[in-house]
C-alpha cells in the first residue's frame, strides 16, 4: 500500500491561508477564531480534503496529455 504524501506549504502560504480562514469565520459566521483554531482547520483540510483535489488535478492533467499524444500520433505518415 502506498502511503499518501502530505501536501507541504511554505510558511508564507500557510500564514495567508490561516488569515483567510480567520477572515471567513469573522465575515460569514460572525465568529472570531484564533491562529491555533485556524491552523487546525487548515491542517484538517490539508490532510482530509486537499488530496482529493490534488488527485483530481493529476487525473485531469493525465487525460489532457493523453489526448494531446493521441493527436500527435494522428500526424504520423
PyMOL commands that set and color helices and strands:
alter all, ss='L'
color gray80, all
select helices_A, chain A and resi 11-29+35-73
alter helices_A, ss='H'
color red, helices_A
deselect
rebuild
show_as cartoon
